Amino acid sequence: MACWAEATALCDAETPPAQRSALLTDLGRLHLSLDEPDAAARPLDAAIALLRVAPPAGGRDLALALAIRAAVHGPRAPAQAIALLTEAADLLEARVRRTQQAADAIPLAHALLDLGRAQAGSGAVSAARDSFARGTEVTAAVIEAAPSLAARNIHNAALNHLGRSEAALGRPEIALGLFRESAADMRRLVHEDGRRDLADDLARAEADVAALEAELRPA
């Protein structure tokens, strides 16, 4: 933290905006990791202001800073968090359309997942459902084009959140299919790929499936 703060303080008018904004973003992220949201807000706001004036090509840096700033708001200010995450997702989606690269699609999927969570937390279940659905589409495309553990993990997370949204909207049959799809892949990850660190996540997914199956079972 001290090193990042000192590096940021050494920036002057000759420091390239991209370098200064990167230092400010990292400083904000460090404050946030130490549960210091108010201290995190100041460098993140400065980074966002710089990136709006002189954004690097592609919009990825601005989207990252916006997403981290949204985490500072969190449940304390859901409307502001949703607005920032919406802008971040829009920037990343535009980048993915240009580049068609899996490396750009993963940050988009993360932004959509965070956006859906913020929307769900504020009671906007239909909007959250749409964000989670878009996240599953993005990650499914990544898995098809360039399979990776990261893509599978976020895809399964998006499926589970989408399932909960569908259940909350009164569509338990759809939710059950989503839960089963996620649980099946997580079962492969744990038992076939040896990812024992995901065993707790698998247990939760299987519990969701069992609970919904019991709910839908005829009396």
Order of alpha helices (4+ residues) and beta strands (2+ residues): alpha-alpha-alpha-alpha-alpha-alpha-alpha-alpha-alpha-alpha
